[in-house]
Amino acid sequence: MKRFVFGAASAFILAAASASAQDYPTKEIQGIIQWGAGGSTDTVMRSVTPHAEEVLGGTVVMQNVTGGVGAIALNQVAGQAADGYTLLMGAENPLLYKVMGLGDKDYSDFTPINILARGTPILVANPDAPFDDYAGMMAYIKENPGELRLGATGPGGLPSVVTAMINTVEGEMDVISVPYDGDGPALTALQGGAIDVMPAVLGAAIEGIRAGNIKPLAVFDIAPNDKLPEVPAVTSFNEGYNTYLPWGPFFGVFVKKGTPDDVVAKLTEAYAAGAETADFQELMENRGFTMMSISGAEAEDFLAKWQQGTTWLLQDAGLTKSSPEDFGVARPGN
């Protein structure tokens, strides 16, 4: 009798779990955005999610959780049940947490629902800065050591990686690093004159450039971007950047590992459909983002390659707390 009751109970639990996955979502889904309002991650997620909601037949309530270079948001999602009701809406930063000493979790603890798009870094300045291009900025730094105020978003953020590239290629810059909770607040500070220069993602900076509120110095790529063709690629100033470029941030939706396959499949379908909508693609195009919309093994491979290249760049620049090898990340080419 006990065996029968145990078997019946097990069958009931499995049936309930299956029904739960089939009925998903039965309540509001929480979308935790790693960065502040107005930044690139925020813009991407708030643009695509309403379209995903239509396919899901549910509501995703988005919340900006800042701090710790996105680690606070990641840990918040990691602490919730793996049931698909808490999404992590993040950028590239978690792939650097372990080597930067920012935490013991990264995207290996999550399942990628969709890597939506990637961005191109650009170096921008306050309109009143006493230089108009990358070469002028470098000359100013050498002539005025310790004066230029450079915007940052913390260890492992896009500005820190771009700054590491500059220091590796040009030699250590003598500047003042001023940290902000994301590129949105940093770009606002740049326009207000609180900082002089900011490495940012093109998609977040392009409207300010078009409005004349900030000026571009160089695109961190191997060729100019067709959205701002008059802005030179940084490789035209120093060919040493060819070793590290192209490189860029990305934006994706993740769930905690262990989330039921049926739920992952529904979310994947919903965000893939959202990424295909005309207005989302138009926004990405206008902002200079490159569409990706990848999931599954393709997304896992992309994340692994991105982590490998970037962690070793930071390791060689002397900015890591631990070697990538300590976490099983081999040097590129090995």
C-alpha positions in Angstrom: 0.0 0.0 0.0 2.9 2.4 0.9 4.5 1.7 -2.5 1.2 2.4 -4.2 0.8 5.7 -2.4 4.4 6.8 -3.0 4.0 5.9 -6.7 0.7 7.7 -7.0 2.2 10.8 -5.3 5.2 10.8 -7.6 3.0 10.5 -10.6 0.8 13.4 -9.3 3.9 15.6 -8.8 5.2 14.9 -12.3 1.8 15.5 -13.8 1.5 18.8 -11.9 5.0 19.9 -13.1 4.0 19.0 -16.7 0.8 20.9 -16.5 2.6 23.9 -15.0 5.0 24.0 -17.9 2.2 23.7 -20.4 0.1 26.4 -18.7 3.1 28.8 -18.3 2.9 31.6 -17.5 0.2 31.6 -14.9 1.4 34.7 -13.1 3.6 37.8 -13.7 7.2 37.2 -14.8 9.8 39.4 -13.3 12.5 40.8 -15.6 15.6 42.0 -13.8 17.6 44.4 -15.8 21.3 44.6 -14.7 21.8 48.3 -15.5 20.1 51.6 -14.9 17.3 53.3 -16.8 18.2 54.8 -20.2 21.2 52.7 -20.8 21.7 50.3 -23.7 20.6 47.1 -21.9 17.5 48.9 -20.6 16.7 50.2 -24.1 17.0 46.8 -25.7 15.0 44.9 -23.1 12.2 47.4 -22.9 11.9 47.4 -26.7 11.7 43.7 -27.3 9.8 42.5 -24.3 6.4 43.9 -25.1 6.5 41.8 -28.4 7.6 38.7 -26.4 4.7 39.2 -24.0 2.2 38.9 -26.9 3.5 35.5 -27.8 3.8 34.3 -24.2 0.3 35.6 -23.4 1.6 36.9 -20.1 3.1 40.0 -18.5 6.8 40.7 -17.8 7.4 43.3 -15.1 10.8 44.8 -15.7 12.9 46.3 -12.9 16.3 48.0 -13.0 18.6 46.5 -10.3 21.9 48.3 -10.3 25.2 47.8 -8.5 28.2 45.6 -8.4 28.7 45.9 -12.2 25.5 43.9 -12.6 26.4 41.3 -10.0 23.6 42.3 -7.6 21.0 41.7 -10.3 22.6 38.4 -11.3 22.7 37.1 -7.8 19.1 38.2 -7.2 17.9 36.0 -10.1 20.2 33.2 -9.1 18.6 33.1 -5.7 15.1 32.6 -7.1 13.4 29.3 -8.2 14.3 27.9 -11.6 10.8 28.1 -12.8 10.9 30.8 -15.5 9.3 33.5 -13.5 12.4 35.5 -13.0 14.4 36.5 -16.0 17.9 38.0 -16.0 18.1 40.8 -18.7 21.8 41.4 -18.9 24.9 42.3 -20.9 28.3 40.8 -21.2 29.7 41.7 -17.7 28.9 38.4 -15.9 31.4 36.6 -18.1 34.1 38.6 -16.4 33.0 38.3 -12.8 35.2 35.4 -11.8 38.5 36.7 -13.2 37.7 40.2 -11.9 36.9 38.9 -8.4 33.4 40.2 -8.5 31.6 36.9 -7.8 31.6 33.1 -8.2 28.7 33.0 -10.7 28.5 33.8 -14.4 26.4 32.8 -17.4 27.4 29.2 -16.9 24.8 29.2 -14.1 22.1 30.3 -16.6 20.4 29.2 -19.8 20.5 31.8 -22.6 17.0 32.4 -23.9 18.2 34.8 -26.6 21.3 36.8 -27.3 19.5 39.6 -29.0 22.1 42.0 -30.3 25.6 43.2 -30.0 27.0 46.7 -30.0 30.0 48.6 -31.2 32.1 50.6 -28.7 32.7 54.3 -29.4 34.7 56.9 -27.6 32.8 60.1 -27.1 33.5 63.4 -25.4 31.8 66.5 -24.0 31.3 69.0 -26.8 33.5 71.5 -25.1 36.5 69.1 -24.7 39.7 70.7 -26.1 40.1 68.0 -28.8 38.1 66.6 -31.6 39.4 63.1 -32.3 41.3 60.2 -30.7 44.7 61.5 -31.6 43.9 64.9 -30.0 42.7 63.2 -26.8 45.9 61.2 -26.5 48.0 64.3 -27.0 45.9 66.1 -24.4 46.4 63.4 -21.9 50.2 63.4 -22.4 50.3 67.2 -22.1 48.0 67.3 -19.1 48.6 64.2 -16.9 46.0 63.5 -14.3 43.4 66.0 -15.6 41.1 64.2 -18.0 38.0 62.7 -16.4 37.2 59.4 -17.9 33.7 57.8 -17.3 33.6 54.2 -16.1 31.0 51.7 -15.1 33.1 49.5 -12.8 35.5 46.5 -13.3 34.4 44.4 -16.3 32.1 47.1 -17.8 32.6 48.2 -21.4 34.6 51.3 -20.4 37.0 49.1 -18.4 37.6 46.8 -21.4 38.1 49.7 -23.8 40.4 51.4 -21.4 42.4 48.2 -21.0 42.8 48.1 -24.8 44.0 51.7 -24.8 46.5 51.2 -22.0 47.8 48.0 -23.7 48.2 49.6 -27.1 49.3 53.1 -26.1 50.8 52.7 -22.6 49.2 53.5 -19.3 47.0 56.7 -19.4 47.3 59.1 -16.5 43.5 60.0 -16.2 40.9 60.3 -13.5 38.4 57.4 -13.6 34.9 58.4 -12.5 32.4 55.4 -11.9 28.7 55.4 -12.7 25.9 52.8 -12.5 25.7 52.1 -16.3 26.2 54.0 -19.5 22.9 55.9 -19.2 23.9 57.8 -16.1 27.5 58.2 -17.4 26.4 59.7 -20.7 24.1 62.1 -18.9 27.1 63.1 -16.8 29.2 63.5 -19.9 26.6 65.9 -21.5 26.5 67.9 -18.3 30.3 68.3 -18.2 30.9 66.2 -15.1 33.3 64.0 -17.1 35.3 64.7 -20.3 35.4 61.4 -22.2 33.4 58.1 -22.1 33.9 54.8 -23.8 30.3 53.7 -24.5 28.2 51.5 -26.8 27.2 53.2 -30.0 23.6 52.4 -29.5 23.4 54.4 -26.3 25.5 57.3 -27.5 24.2 57.8 -31.1 21.2 60.0 -30.3 23.3 62.3 -28.2 25.8 62.5 -31.1 23.1 63.3 -33.6 21.7 66.0 -31.3 25.2 67.5 -30.9 25.2 67.0 -27.1 28.3 64.8 -27.3 31.0 64.5 -29.9 32.5 61.2 -31.2 36.3 60.7 -31.2 36.6 57.2 -32.7 34.7 54.0 -33.3 36.4 51.0 -31.6 36.3 48.8 -34.6 38.4 47.9 -37.6 36.3 50.1 -40.0 33.9 53.1 -39.7 30.3 52.4 -38.8 27.7 53.1 -41.5 25.5 54.9 -39.0 28.3 57.5 -38.4 30.5 57.1 -41.4 32.4 60.3 -40.8 33.8 59.0 -37.4 37.1 57.2 -38.0 37.9 53.7 -36.8 40.5 53.7 -34.0 42.7 51.4 -36.1 43.2 54.4 -38.4 45.1 56.1 -35.5 46.9 53.0 -34.2 47.1 49.7 -36.0 47.9 48.0 -32.7 44.2 47.7 -32.1 43.8 45.2 -34.9 45.0 42.6 -32.3 41.9 43.1 -30.2 39.2 44.2 -32.6 36.4 43.7 -33.6 35.0 43.4 -30.0 31.8 44.6 -28.5 29.1 44.2 -25.8 26.0 42.1 -26.2 22.5 42.0 -24.7 20.6 38.9 -23.7 17.8 37.3 -21.7 18.7 34.4 -19.4 17.0 32.0 -16.9 18.4 30.1 -14.1 19.8 26.7 -15.0 17.3 23.9 -14.2 14.3 25.8 -15.6 12.0 23.2 -17.2 12.7 22.6 -20.9 9.1 23.4 -21.9 9.4 26.8 -20.2 12.7 27.5 -21.8 11.2 26.6 -25.1 8.3 29.0 -24.7 10.5 31.9 -23.6 12.9 31.2 -26.5 10.1 31.2 -29.0 8.6 34.4 -27.5 11.9 36.4 -27.5 12.8 35.1 -31.0 9.5 36.3 -32.3 10.0 39.6 -30.5 13.4 40.0 -32.1 11.8 39.6 -35.6 9.3 42.4 -35.3 9.8 45.3 -37.6 9.9 48.1 -35.0 12.4 46.3 -32.8 14.7 45.6 -35.8 14.3 49.2 -36.9 15.3 50.5 -33.4 18.3 48.2 -33.4 19.3 49.4 -36.9 18.8 53.1 -36.1 20.9 52.8 -32.9 23.7 51.0 -34.6 23.2 47.6 -32.9 23.9 44.4 -34.8 21.0 41.9 -34.6 21.9 38.4 -33.5 18.8 36.6 -32.0 20.6 33.4 -31.2 19.8 30.7 -28.6 20.7 27.2 -27.6 24.1 25.8 -28.6 24.8 28.7 -30.9 24.4 31.1 -28.0 26.5 28.9 -25.6 29.3 28.9 -28.2 29.2 32.6 -28.6 29.4 33.2 -24.9 32.3 30.8 -24.5 34.3 32.6 -27.3 33.5 36.0 -26.0 34.6 35.1 -22.5 37.8 33.5 -23.7 38.9 36.6 -25.8 37.9 39.2 -23.2 39.2 37.6 -20.1 42.6 37.1 -21.6 42.7 40.7 -22.8 42.1 41.8 -19.3 44.6 39.3 -17.9 47.3 40.5 -20.2 46.5 44.1 -19.2 47.0 43.2 -15.6 43.5 43.9 -14.5 42.3 40.5 -13.4 42.2 39.1 -9.8 42.6 35.6 -11.1 43.9 34.0 -14.3 41.2 32.7 -16.7 43.0 29.4 -16.5 41.9 29.0 -12.9 38.3 28.7 -14.3 39.1 26.5 -17.2 39.3 29.3 -19.8 42.2 28.6 -22.1 44.1 31.3 -23.9 42.8 31.9 -27.4 44.7 29.7 -29.9 45.6 27.1 -27.3 
